[in-house]
Amino acid sequence: MASFSDDDLRDGVTDQPLPPPPAATPTPTPSEPPAQVSQPPQAEAPAPEAKLDQDDRCYTVGGNKVSILDLLRLFSEGEHQEGGMSRLADLHLKVGHQARYRHDGRLVPLQGADNISAEVAQRLVYPLMRQDQIEKLEQDPPIDIDAGYHHDGMKMDFRINVFHDRDGLAMVVRALPRQVPATTDLGFPDHEVVEQILRLRQGLVVVTGITGSGKSTTIASLLSELNRRSQLRVITLEDPVEYVLKADQCLVSQREVGRNCATFSGGLRSALREDPDVIFLGEIRDTETANLALSAAETGHLVFTTLHTRDAKGVVTRIVDLFPAERSKEVMSQLSFSLSFVIAQKLLPRKDGVGRAASFEVMRNVSAISNLIRTGAWHQIYATMQLSAKDRMITMERHLQDQVAAGLISLDTALQYANDPAQLQSGKAGAAVAARRPKI
């Protein structure tokens, strides 16, 4: 497979897409065995078993035929690695469109790639799925599929999401390196925050951010470090399992929702009877799961979970809003005692154009924050965080400002990703913002 460089990326000025892969490579040797390989289709219409042929070179890119494995191999090429992580985050396949990759946050197409037909979409997508998942996808109405996929030869894991839209079949494949990054490589503004989290033995730790902001990577790194340091019982509930955690000092059980347990709430209820010290709940999606997570944190367990909010304060409002209004005071009180840390994070393009940098917001539930949560004075949380550097708290805007001053990201990027650009008004970044304002 050929690689592509930053020069091949769309940068907002040029419309040049990614160059195509070369002619398809030979079938993998026994050292790189594809899973569930069957014979290629012999008839004009593909036979059912042909759907499981991962080496089916059915997609035309730049005049060459490539398979789904060829498309996935691009993730592992050294040219696209930065700090042990692939700069290619996702592969997008959709009927009627070219294959596209998300490279350093930008979605770019393969040069010379054909638009994907309905037949080709099936032949690319189905080999990564189990038969029961294919049946769910083909039923009426279809069920979206979230699943994990790993390939030994590439030494990589993938998270796949398959669904139907008005044009037909679509799939997103996210690359997940098997090597979990060290906590020192995450980019926290103050590593003591990591140490404080690792010393916890009970409480709720929430990592929040938009999809693709690195939440799962952060939690996997924290769990991996716990696994290296402490003798604990760890149970994870994920949809799907993303990073594989091999037992070291800890005894680890990773359960996939939909495969090892029916629901997050059901799996969490069972986990509480399985003598856990640490529970990782992939996401809080409903009232029942939120209620169980708070109860678990209150009753002596360390619970990690994720949410989708833009900042740390939003975690408080999101959790409380999951419950009926008549329970708000009860939930606020419960959350004020059980919450330990909230980590909000974003991935931003680096100023040098090489990869992305993580920006963090850290809220620690000290007495002042706890009182604001309990009384509902959430609008004061941000100001309290600004004044609580001694407690290792930092706002997103402050971390962005520090990264601008260090030359890691540009001022334009900081303004684009700030939750409140008006807060970027102190220090060097703030002076630069003020200098660019029009004079009256």
C-alpha positions as a Markdown table, in Angstrom:
| # | Residue | x | y | z |
|---|---|---|---|---|
| 1 | Met | 0.0 | 0.0 | 0.0 |
| 2 | Ala | 1.2 | 3.5 | -0.8 |
| 3 | Ser | 1.2 | 6.1 | 1.8 |
| 4 | Phe | 0.2 | 9.7 | 1.6 |
| 5 | Ser | 1.7 | 12.8 | 3.1 |
| 6 | Asp | 0.5 | 16.2 | 4.4 |
| 7 | Asp | 1.0 | 17.6 | 0.9 |
| 8 | Asp | -1.8 | 15.4 | -0.2 |
| 9 | Leu | -4.3 | 16.8 | 2.3 |
| 10 | Arg | -6.9 | 19.3 | 1.6 |
| 11 | Asp | -5.9 | 22.4 | 3.5 |
| 12 | Gly | -8.8 | 24.7 | 2.6 |
| 13 | Val | -6.9 | 26.2 | -0.4 |
| 14 | Thr | -6.4 | 23.2 | -2.6 |
| 15 | Asp | -8.9 | 20.5 | -3.4 |
| 16 | Gln | -6.2 | 17.8 | -4.1 |
| 17 | Pro | -7.4 | 14.5 | -2.5 |
| 18 | Leu | -5.3 | 11.7 | -1.1 |
| 19 | Pro | -3.3 | 9.7 | -3.7 |
| 20 | Pro | -4.5 | 6.2 | -4.4 |
| 21 | Pro | -3.1 | 3.0 | -3.1 |
| 22 | Pro | -1.0 | 1.1 | -5.7 |
| 23 | Ala | -1.9 | -2.3 | -7.1 |
| 24 | Ala | -3.3 | -4.6 | -4.5 |
| 25 | Thr | -0.7 | -6.5 | -2.5 |
| 26 | Pro | -0.5 | -10.3 | -2.4 |
| 27 | Thr | -2.7 | -12.3 | -0.1 |
| 28 | Pro | -1.4 | -12.1 | 3.5 |
| 29 | Thr | 1.0 | -14.8 | 4.5 |
| 30 | Pro | 0.3 | -17.1 | 7.5 |
| 31 | Ser | 2.1 | -14.6 | 9.8 |
| 32 | Glu | -0.7 | -12.1 | 8.9 |
| 33 | Pro | -3.8 | -14.2 | 8.8 |
| 34 | Pro | -7.1 | -12.5 | 7.9 |
| 35 | Ala | -10.1 | -13.7 | 9.9 |
| 36 | Gln | -13.0 | -15.4 | 8.4 |
| 37 | Val | -11.6 | -15.6 | 4.8 |
| 38 | Ser | -13.8 | -17.4 | 2.3 |
| 39 | Gln | -13.5 | -17.9 | -1.4 |
| 40 | Pro | -14.1 | -14.9 | -3.7 |
| 41 | Pro | -17.4 | -14.8 | -5.5 |
| 42 | Gln | -17.6 | -16.9 | -8.6 |
| 43 | Ala | -20.9 | -15.7 | -9.9 |
| 44 | Glu | -21.9 | -12.3 | -11.1 |
| 45 | Ala | -24.0 | -11.7 | -8.0 |
| 46 | Pro | -21.9 | -12.4 | -4.9 |
| 47 | Ala | -22.8 | -15.5 | -2.9 |
| 48 | Pro | -23.6 | -15.0 | 0.8 |
| 49 | Glu | -20.3 | -16.5 | 1.8 |
| 50 | Ala | -18.4 | -13.9 | -0.3 |
| 51 | Lys | -19.5 | -11.2 | 2.2 |
| 52 | Leu | -16.9 | -12.6 | 4.6 |
| 53 | Asp | -13.9 | -12.4 | 2.3 |
| 54 | Gln | -11.6 | -9.8 | 3.8 |
| 55 | Asp | -9.3 | -10.1 | 0.8 |
| 56 | Asp | -12.0 | -9.4 | -1.8 |
| 57 | Arg | -10.4 | -6.7 | -3.9 |
| 58 | Cys | -13.6 | -5.2 | -5.1 |
| 59 | Tyr | -13.0 | -1.5 | -4.8 |
| 60 | Thr | -11.3 | 0.5 | -7.5 |
| 61 | Val | -8.9 | 3.3 | -6.4 |
| 62 | Gly | -6.7 | 4.9 | -9.0 |
| 63 | Gly | -7.3 | 2.1 | -11.5 |
| 64 | Asn | -6.2 | -0.6 | -8.9 |
| 65 | Lys | -8.4 | -3.0 | -7.1 |
| 66 | Val | -8.1 | -3.0 | -3.3 |
| 67 | Ser | -9.7 | -4.8 | -0.4 |
| 68 | Ile | -10.9 | -3.7 | 3.0 |
| 69 | Leu | -7.7 | -5.0 | 4.5 |
| 70 | Asp | -5.7 | -2.8 | 2.0 |
| 71 | Leu | -7.7 | 0.2 | 3.2 |
| 72 | Leu | -7.1 | -0.6 | 6.9 |
| 73 | Arg | -3.3 | -1.1 | 6.4 |
| 74 | Leu | -2.9 | 2.6 | 5.8 |
| 75 | Phe | -3.6 | 3.2 | 9.5 |
| 76 | Ser | -0.5 | 1.3 | 10.5 |
| 77 | Glu | 2.0 | 2.8 | 8.1 |
| 78 | Gly | 4.9 | 4.5 | 9.8 |
| 79 | Glu | 4.5 | 7.8 | 7.9 |
| 80 | His | 1.2 | 8.4 | 9.6 |
| 81 | Gln | 2.4 | 7.6 | 13.2 |
| 82 | Glu | 3.1 | 10.3 | 15.7 |
| 83 | Gly | 4.1 | 9.4 | 19.3 |
| 84 | Gly | 2.9 | 5.8 | 18.8 |
| 85 | Met | -0.5 | 7.0 | 17.6 |
| 86 | Ser | -1.9 | 7.0 | 14.1 |
| 87 | Arg | -2.6 | 10.4 | 12.6 |
| 88 | Leu | -5.4 | 8.7 | 10.6 |
| 89 | Ala | -8.3 | 8.5 | 13.0 |
| 90 | Asp | -11.2 | 7.2 | 10.9 |
| 91 | Leu | -12.1 | 5.5 | 7.6 |
| 92 | His | -15.5 | 6.5 | 6.2 |
| 93 | Leu | -17.3 | 4.4 | 3.7 |
| 94 | Lys | -20.7 | 5.4 | 2.3 |
| 95 | Val | -22.7 | 4.3 | -0.8 |
| 96 | Gly | -22.5 | 6.8 | -3.6 |
| 97 | His | -19.3 | 8.5 | -2.3 |
| 98 | Gln | -15.5 | 8.0 | -2.3 |
| 99 | Ala | -13.7 | 6.4 | 0.7 |
| 100 | Arg | -12.4 | 9.1 | 3.0 |
| 101 | Tyr | -10.0 | 9.2 | 5.9 |
| 102 | Arg | -9.9 | 11.6 | 8.9 |
| 103 | His | -6.3 | 12.9 | 9.0 |
| 104 | Asp | -5.3 | 15.2 | 11.8 |
| 105 | Gly | -9.0 | 16.1 | 12.2 |
| 106 | Arg | -9.7 | 16.8 | 8.5 |
| 107 | Leu | -11.8 | 14.5 | 6.3 |
| 108 | Val | -10.0 | 13.8 | 3.0 |
| 109 | Pro | -10.9 | 11.5 | 0.1 |
| 110 | Leu | -8.7 | 9.0 | -1.7 |
| 111 | Gln | -7.5 | 10.3 | -5.0 |
| 112 | Gly | -9.0 | 8.5 | -8.0 |
| 113 | Ala | -11.3 | 6.4 | -5.8 |
| 114 | Asp | -14.6 | 5.3 | -7.3 |
| 115 | Asn | -17.9 | 6.2 | -5.7 |
| 116 | Ile | -18.9 | 3.1 | -3.7 |
| 117 | Ser | -21.8 | 1.1 | -5.1 |
| 118 | Ala | -24.3 | -0.8 | -2.9 |
| 119 | Glu | -22.7 | -4.1 | -3.8 |
| 120 | Val | -19.1 | -2.9 | -3.2 |
| 121 | Ala | -20.2 | -1.5 | 0.2 |
| 122 | Gln | -21.4 | -4.9 | 1.3 |
| 123 | Arg | -18.2 | -6.6 | 0.1 |
| 124 | Leu | -16.1 | -4.1 | 2.0 |
| 125 | Val | -18.2 | -3.8 | 5.2 |
| 126 | Tyr | -19.5 | -7.3 | 5.9 |
| 127 | Pro | -16.1 | -9.1 | 6.3 |
| 128 | Leu | -15.5 | -7.1 | 9.5 |
| 129 | Met | -18.8 | -8.3 | 11.1 |
| 130 | Arg | -20.1 | -11.4 | 12.7 |
| 131 | Gln | -23.0 | -13.2 | 11.0 |
| 132 | Asp | -25.4 | -12.3 | 13.8 |
| 133 | Gln | -24.5 | -8.6 | 13.3 |
| 134 | Ile | -25.1 | -8.9 | 9.6 |
| 135 | Glu | -28.5 | -10.3 | 10.3 |
| 136 | Lys | -29.4 | -7.4 | 12.6 |
| 137 | Leu | -28.2 | -5.0 | 9.9 |
| 138 | Glu | -30.4 | -6.6 | 7.3 |
| 139 | Gln | -33.6 | -6.9 | 9.2 |
| 140 | Asp | -36.5 | -4.5 | 8.8 |
| 141 | Pro | -36.0 | -2.0 | 10.3 |
| 142 | Pro | -32.2 | -2.4 | 10.5 |
| 143 | Ile | -30.3 | -2.1 | 13.7 |
| 144 | Asp | -27.1 | -0.1 | 13.8 |
| 145 | Ile | -24.0 | -2.1 | 14.7 |
| 146 | Asp | -21.3 | -1.0 | 17.1 |
| 147 | Ala | -18.5 | -3.6 | 17.3 |
| 148 | Gly | -14.8 | -4.1 | 17.8 |
| 149 | Tyr | -12.5 | -5.7 | 15.3 |
| 150 | His | -8.8 | -6.7 | 15.6 |
| 151 | His | -6.2 | -7.9 | 13.1 |
| 152 | Asp | -3.2 | -9.8 | 14.4 |
| 153 | Gly | -1.0 | -9.1 | 11.4 |
| 154 | Met | -1.4 | -5.3 | 11.6 |
| 155 | Lys | -1.3 | -5.4 | 15.4 |
| 156 | Met | -4.2 | -3.0 | 15.5 |
| 157 | Asp | -7.7 | -2.9 | 16.9 |
| 158 | Phe | -10.6 | -1.1 | 15.3 |
| 159 | Arg | -14.0 | 0.2 | 16.4 |
| 160 | Ile | -16.6 | -0.1 | 13.7 |
| 161 | Asn | -20.0 | 1.5 | 13.4 |
| 162 | Val | -22.3 | 0.3 | 10.6 |
| 163 | Phe | -25.6 | 1.9 | 9.7 |
| 164 | His | -28.0 | 2.7 | 6.9 |
| 165 | Asp | -28.8 | 6.2 | 5.6 |
| 166 | Arg | -31.0 | 7.3 | 2.7 |
| 167 | Asp | -28.3 | 6.3 | 0.2 |
| 168 | Gly | -27.7 | 2.8 | 1.7 |
| 169 | Leu | -25.0 | 1.2 | 3.7 |
| 170 | Ala | -22.4 | 3.3 | 5.6 |
| 171 | Met | -19.5 | 2.5 | 7.9 |
| 172 | Val | -17.0 | 4.3 | 10.1 |
| 173 | Val | -13.9 | 2.5 | 11.2 |
| 174 | Arg | -11.8 | 4.0 | 14.0 |
| 175 | Ala | -8.2 | 2.9 | 14.5 |
| 176 | Leu | -7.3 | 1.9 | 18.1 |
| 177 | Pro | -3.6 | 1.0 | 18.6 |
| 178 | Arg | -3.1 | -1.9 | 21.0 |
| 179 | Gln | -0.4 | 0.0 | 22.8 |
| 180 | Val | -2.1 | 2.1 | 25.3 |
| 181 | Pro | -0.2 | 5.5 | 25.7 |
| 182 | Ala | 1.5 | 6.2 | 29.0 |
| 183 | Thr | -0.1 | 8.8 | 31.2 |
| 184 | Thr | 2.9 | 11.0 | 30.8 |
| 185 | Asp | 2.2 | 11.1 | 27.1 |
| 186 | Leu | -1.4 | 12.3 | 27.4 |
| 187 | Gly | -0.5 | 16.0 | 27.6 |
| 188 | Phe | -2.0 | 16.9 | 31.0 |
| 189 | Pro | -1.1 | 20.4 | 32.0 |
| 190 | Asp | -0.2 | 19.2 | 35.5 |
| 191 | His | 0.8 | 15.5 | 35.9 |
| 192 | Glu | 0.0 | 15.7 | 39.6 |
| 193 | Val | -3.7 | 15.6 | 38.6 |
| 194 | Val | -3.0 | 12.1 | 37.1 |
| 195 | Glu | -1.3 | 11.0 | 40.3 |
| 196 | Gln | -4.2 | 12.3 | 42.4 |
| 197 | Ile | -6.7 | 10.3 | 40.3 |
| 198 | Leu | -4.5 | 7.1 | 40.5 |
| 199 | Arg | -4.5 | 7.4 | 44.3 |
| 200 | Leu | -8.3 | 7.4 | 44.5 |
| 201 | Arg | -10.0 | 4.3 | 45.8 |
| 202 | Gln | -13.6 | 5.5 | 45.5 |
| 203 | Gly | -15.5 | 8.2 | 43.8 |
| 204 | Leu | -16.7 | 9.1 | 40.2 |
| 205 | Val | -14.2 | 10.3 | 37.6 |
| 206 | Val | -15.8 | 11.6 | 34.4 |
| 207 | Val | -13.9 | 12.2 | 31.2 |
| 208 | Thr | -16.0 | 14.4 | 28.8 |
| 209 | Gly | -15.7 | 15.8 | 25.3 |
| 210 | Ile | -17.0 | 15.4 | 21.8 |
| 211 | Thr | -16.8 | 12.2 | 19.8 |
| 212 | Gly | -13.2 | 11.6 | 18.8 |
| 213 | Ser | -11.6 | 13.8 | 21.4 |
| 214 | Gly | -9.6 | 11.0 | 23.0 |
| 215 | Lys | -11.8 | 10.2 | 26.0 |
| 216 | Ser | -11.4 | 6.4 | 25.7 |
| 217 | Thr | -7.6 | 6.8 | 25.3 |
| 218 | Thr | -7.3 | 8.9 | 28.4 |
| 219 | Ile | -9.3 | 6.4 | 30.5 |
| 220 | Ala | -7.4 | 3.4 | 29.0 |
| 221 | Ser | -4.1 | 5.1 | 29.9 |
| 222 | Leu | -5.3 | 5.7 | 33.5 |
| 223 | Leu | -6.6 | 2.1 | 33.9 |
| 224 | Ser | -3.3 | 0.7 | 32.4 |
| 225 | Glu | -1.3 | 2.7 | 35.0 |
| 226 | Leu | -3.5 | 1.4 | 37.8 |
| 227 | Asn | -3.1 | -2.1 | 36.4 |
| 228 | Arg | 0.7 | -1.6 | 36.6 |
| 229 | Arg | 0.8 | -0.2 | 40.1 |
| 230 | Ser | -2.0 | -1.7 | 42.2 |
| 231 | Gln | -3.6 | -5.0 | 43.1 |
| 232 | Leu | -7.2 | -4.3 | 42.3 |
| 233 | Arg | -10.3 | -6.0 | 40.7 |
| 234 | Val | -11.2 | -4.1 | 37.5 |
| 235 | Ile | -14.4 | -4.6 | 35.5 |
| 236 | Thr | -15.1 | -2.7 | 32.4 |
| 237 | Leu | -18.4 | -2.3 | 30.5 |
| 238 | Glu | -17.8 | -1.1 | 27.0 |
| 239 | Asp | -19.7 | -0.7 | 23.6 |
| 240 | Pro | -17.5 | -2.1 | 22.1 |
| 241 | Val | -14.2 | -3.0 | 23.9 |
| 242 | Glu | -11.7 | -0.6 | 22.5 |
| 243 | Tyr | -8.3 | -1.0 | 24.2 |
| 244 | Val | -7.4 | -4.5 | 25.4 |
| 245 | Leu | -6.1 | -4.4 | 29.0 |
| 246 | Lys | -4.0 | -7.4 | 29.9 |
| 247 | Ala | -3.9 | -8.4 | 33.6 |
| 248 | Asp | -0.8 | -7.2 | 35.4 |
| 249 | Gln | -1.1 | -6.3 | 39.0 |
| 250 | Cys | -4.9 | -6.1 | 38.6 |
| 251 | Leu | -7.4 | -8.8 | 37.8 |
| 252 | Val | -9.2 | -7.3 | 34.7 |
| 253 | Ser | -12.5 | -8.4 | 33.1 |
| 254 | Gln | -13.6 | -6.5 | 30.0 |
| 255 | Arg | -17.2 | -7.0 | 29.0 |
| 256 | Glu | -18.8 | -5.9 | 25.7 |
| 257 | Val | -22.4 | -4.6 | 25.9 |
| 258 | Gly | -24.6 | -6.6 | 23.5 |
| 259 | Arg | -22.2 | -9.5 | 23.6 |
| 260 | Asn | -21.2 | -10.2 | 27.2 |
| 261 | Cys | -24.1 | -8.4 | 28.8 |
| 262 | Ala | -27.4 | -6.9 | 27.5 |
| 263 | Thr | -27.1 | -3.3 | 28.6 |
| 264 | Phe | -24.9 | -0.9 | 30.5 |
| 265 | Ser | -27.3 | -0.8 | 33.4 |
| 266 | Gly | -27.6 | -4.6 | 33.6 |
| 267 | Gly | -23.9 | -5.1 | 33.3 |
| 268 | Leu | -23.3 | -2.5 | 36.0 |
| 269 | Arg | -25.8 | -4.0 | 38.3 |
| 270 | Ser | -24.1 | -7.4 | 37.9 |
| 271 | Ala | -20.6 | -5.8 | 38.4 |
| 272 | Leu | -21.6 | -4.5 | 41.8 |
| 273 | Arg | -22.1 | -8.1 | 42.9 |
| 274 | Glu | -18.7 | -9.2 | 41.5 |
| 275 | Asp | -16.4 | -7.6 | 44.2 |
| 276 | Pro | -15.0 | -4.8 | 42.0 |
| 277 | Asp | -12.6 | -2.1 | 43.2 |
| 278 | Val | -12.6 | -0.2 | 39.9 |
| 279 | Ile | -15.4 | 0.0 | 37.3 |
| 280 | Phe | -15.1 | 1.5 | 33.9 |
| 281 | Leu | -18.6 | 2.4 | 32.5 |
| 282 | Gly | -18.2 | 3.2 | 28.8 |
| 283 | Glu | -20.8 | 5.9 | 28.8 |
| 284 | Ile | -23.7 | 7.1 | 30.9 |
| 285 | Arg | -26.7 | 7.0 | 28.6 |
| 286 | Asp | -29.8 | 6.9 | 30.7 |
| 287 | Thr | -31.2 | 7.6 | 34.1 |
| 288 | Glu | -30.9 | 4.0 | 35.4 |
| 289 | Thr | -27.2 | 3.8 | 34.5 |
| 290 | Ala | -26.5 | 7.3 | 36.0 |
| 291 | Asn | -28.2 | 6.2 | 39.2 |
| 292 | Leu | -26.2 | 3.0 | 39.5 |
| 293 | Ala | -23.0 | 4.8 | 38.7 |
| 294 | Leu | -23.6 | 7.4 | 41.5 |
| 295 | Ser | -24.5 | 4.6 | 43.9 |
| 296 | Ala | -21.4 | 2.6 | 43.0 |
| 297 | Ala | -19.2 | 5.6 | 43.6 |
| 298 | Glu | -20.9 | 6.3 | 46.9 |
| 299 | Thr | -20.5 | 2.8 | 48.2 |
| 300 | Gly | -16.7 | 2.5 | 48.0 |
| 301 | His | -16.0 | 1.9 | 44.3 |
| 302 | Leu | -13.8 | 3.9 | 41.9 |
| 303 | Val | -15.9 | 4.5 | 38.8 |
| 304 | Phe | -14.6 | 5.9 | 35.5 |
| 305 | Thr | -17.1 | 6.9 | 32.8 |
| 306 | Thr | -17.5 | 9.3 | 29.9 |
| 307 | Leu | -20.0 | 11.9 | 28.7 |
| 308 | His | -20.4 | 14.1 | 25.7 |
| 309 | Thr | -20.3 | 17.7 | 27.0 |
| 310 | Arg | -18.2 | 20.6 | 25.9 |
| 311 | Asp | -16.8 | 21.5 | 29.4 |
| 312 | Ala | -16.5 | 20.3 | 32.9 |
| 313 | Lys | -19.5 | 22.3 | 34.2 |
| 314 | Gly | -21.7 | 20.6 | 31.6 |
| 315 | Val | -21.1 | 17.2 | 33.2 |
| 316 | Val | -23.0 | 18.4 | 36.3 |
| 317 | Thr | -26.0 | 19.7 | 34.3 |
| 318 | Arg | -26.1 | 16.7 | 32.1 |
| 319 | Ile | -26.2 | 14.2 | 34.9 |
| 320 | Val | -28.8 | 16.1 | 36.9 |
| 321 | Asp | -31.0 | 16.6 | 33.8 |
| 322 | Leu | -31.1 | 12.8 | 33.3 |
| 323 | Phe | -33.4 | 12.6 | 36.3 |
| 324 | Pro | -37.0 | 13.8 | 36.8 |
| 325 | Ala | -37.2 | 17.3 | 38.1 |
| 326 | Glu | -38.6 | 16.2 | 41.5 |
| 327 | Arg | -35.3 | 14.3 | 42.1 |
| 328 | Ser | -33.0 | 17.2 | 41.2 |
| 329 | Lys | -32.1 | 18.2 | 44.8 |
| 330 | Glu | -31.5 | 14.5 | 45.8 |
| 331 | Val | -29.2 | 14.0 | 42.7 |
| 332 | Met | -27.3 | 17.3 | 43.3 |
| 333 | Ser | -26.6 | 16.2 | 46.9 |
| 334 | Gln | -25.5 | 12.7 | 45.8 |
| 335 | Leu | -23.3 | 14.1 | 43.0 |
| 336 | Ser | -21.7 | 16.7 | 45.3 |
| 337 | Phe | -20.4 | 13.8 | 47.5 |
| 338 | Ser | -19.6 | 11.1 | 44.9 |
| 339 | Leu | -18.0 | 13.2 | 42.1 |
| 340 | Ser | -14.1 | 13.3 | 42.4 |
| 341 | Phe | -12.8 | 14.7 | 39.1 |
| 342 | Val | -14.1 | 15.9 | 35.8 |
| 343 | Ile | -11.7 | 16.0 | 32.8 |
| 344 | Ala | -12.9 | 17.8 | 29.7 |
| 345 | Gln | -10.7 | 17.4 | 26.7 |
| 346 | Lys | -10.3 | 18.4 | 23.0 |
| 347 | Leu | -7.9 | 17.4 | 20.3 |
| 348 | Leu | -6.5 | 20.4 | 18.3 |
| 349 | Pro | -4.3 | 20.7 | 15.2 |
| 350 | Arg | -0.7 | 21.5 | 16.1 |
| 351 | Lys | 0.9 | 24.6 | 14.9 |
| 352 | Asp | 3.6 | 22.6 | 13.1 |
| 353 | Gly | 1.0 | 20.6 | 11.2 |
| 354 | Val | 2.2 | 17.3 | 12.6 |
| 355 | Gly | -0.6 | 15.5 | 14.5 |
| 356 | Arg | -2.9 | 17.0 | 17.1 |
| 357 | Ala | -2.4 | 18.2 | 20.6 |
| 358 | Ala | -4.7 | 17.5 | 23.6 |
| 359 | Ser | -6.1 | 20.4 | 25.5 |
| 360 | Phe | -7.6 | 19.8 | 29.0 |
| 361 | Glu | -9.9 | 21.3 | 31.5 |
| 362 | Val | -9.7 | 19.9 | 35.0 |
| 363 | Met | -12.3 | 20.2 | 37.7 |
| 364 | Arg | -11.6 | 18.7 | 41.1 |
| 365 | Asn | -14.5 | 18.3 | 43.5 |
| 366 | Val | -13.1 | 20.3 | 46.5 |
| 367 | Ser | -15.4 | 21.7 | 49.1 |
| 368 | Ala | -16.1 | 24.9 | 47.2 |
| 369 | Ile | -17.1 | 23.0 | 44.0 |
| 370 | Ser | -19.1 | 20.5 | 46.1 |
| 371 | Asn | -21.2 | 23.3 | 47.7 |
| 372 | Leu | -21.9 | 24.9 | 44.2 |
| 373 | Ile | -23.1 | 21.5 | 42.9 |
| 374 | Arg | -25.3 | 20.9 | 46.0 |
| 375 | Thr | -26.9 | 24.3 | 45.9 |
| 376 | Gly | -27.4 | 24.5 | 42.2 |
| 377 | Ala | -25.1 | 27.5 | 41.7 |
| 378 | Trp | -23.5 | 25.9 | 38.7 |
| 379 | His | -22.9 | 29.3 | 36.9 |
| 380 | Gln | -20.2 | 30.0 | 39.5 |
| 381 | Ile | -18.2 | 26.8 | 38.8 |
| 382 | Tyr | -16.1 | 28.3 | 36.1 |
| 383 | Ala | -15.1 | 31.3 | 38.1 |
| 384 | Thr | -14.2 | 29.0 | 41.1 |
| 385 | Met | -12.0 | 26.9 | 38.8 |
| 386 | Gln | -10.2 | 30.0 | 37.6 |
| 387 | Leu | -9.3 | 30.8 | 41.2 |
| 388 | Ser | -8.4 | 27.2 | 42.2 |
| 389 | Ala | -5.0 | 26.6 | 40.6 |
| 390 | Lys | -3.7 | 25.6 | 44.1 |
| 391 | Asp | -6.1 | 22.6 | 43.9 |
| 392 | Arg | -4.7 | 21.6 | 40.5 |
| 393 | Met | -7.7 | 22.9 | 38.6 |
| 394 | Ile | -7.4 | 24.6 | 35.2 |
| 395 | Thr | -9.9 | 25.9 | 32.7 |
| 396 | Met | -9.8 | 25.0 | 29.0 |
| 397 | Glu | -9.1 | 28.6 | 28.1 |
| 398 | Arg | -6.1 | 28.8 | 30.4 |
| 399 | His | -4.6 | 25.6 | 29.0 |
| 400 | Leu | -5.2 | 26.9 | 25.4 |
| 401 | Gln | -3.5 | 30.1 | 26.4 |
| 402 | Asp | -0.5 | 28.2 | 27.8 |
| 403 | Gln | -0.3 | 26.1 | 24.6 |
| 404 | Val | -0.3 | 29.3 | 22.4 |
| 405 | Ala | 2.5 | 30.8 | 24.5 |
| 406 | Ala | 4.5 | 27.6 | 24.2 |
| 407 | Gly | 4.1 | 27.6 | 20.4 |
| 408 | Leu | 2.2 | 24.3 | 20.4 |
| 409 | Ile | -1.0 | 25.6 | 18.8 |
| 410 | Ser | -1.8 | 28.8 | 16.9 |
| 411 | Leu | -3.8 | 31.7 | 18.3 |
| 412 | Asp | -6.5 | 31.1 | 15.6 |
| 413 | Thr | -6.8 | 27.5 | 16.7 |
| 414 | Ala | -7.2 | 28.5 | 20.3 |
| 415 | Leu | -9.9 | 31.0 | 19.5 |
| 416 | Gln | -11.7 | 28.4 | 17.3 |
| 417 | Tyr | -11.7 | 25.7 | 20.0 |
| 418 | Ala | -12.2 | 27.8 | 23.2 |
| 419 | Asn | -15.5 | 27.4 | 25.0 |
| 420 | Asp | -15.5 | 31.1 | 25.7 |
| 421 | Pro | -13.0 | 33.0 | 23.4 |
| 422 | Ala | -13.6 | 36.1 | 25.5 |
| 423 | Gln | -11.7 | 34.5 | 28.4 |
| 424 | Leu | -8.5 | 34.4 | 26.3 |
| 425 | Gln | -7.8 | 38.0 | 27.4 |
| 426 | Ser | -4.9 | 37.7 | 29.8 |
| 427 | Gly | -1.3 | 36.8 | 29.4 |
| 428 | Lys | 0.5 | 36.7 | 26.0 |
| 429 | Ala | -2.4 | 35.1 | 24.2 |
| 430 | Gly | -4.8 | 37.7 | 25.6 |
| 431 | Ala | -2.5 | 40.5 | 24.5 |
| 432 | Ala | -2.4 | 39.0 | 21.0 |
| 433 | Val | -6.2 | 38.8 | 20.9 |
| 434 | Ala | -6.5 | 42.4 | 22.0 |
| 435 | Ala | -4.0 | 43.6 | 19.4 |
| 436 | Arg | -6.1 | 42.1 | 16.7 |
| 437 | Arg | -9.3 | 43.8 | 17.7 |
| 438 | Pro | -10.4 | 46.7 | 15.4 |
| 439 | Lys | -9.7 | 50.1 | 16.8 |
| 440 | Ile | -12.8 | 52.3 | 17.4 |
